[in-house]
C-alpha cells in the first residue's frame, strides 16, 4: 500500500507527496489532479511495483 500526503500550498495549488520517495512531489489544480500525477510518477520511478 502506498501513502500520499496531499495539501494545498500558499499559492492555492494542490501538492501530493509520496511518503516512500522523499523529495518526490507533484502539483495540480485539484486534489485529484495532484493525486493522479503522483501515482503516475511512482509507477515511472518504480515500475516493477505497479501491482502493489
Secondary structure, DSSP 8 states (H G I E B T S, - for coil): ---EEEEE-TTS-EEEEETTSTT-EEEESSHHHHHHHHHHHHHHHTGGGTT-
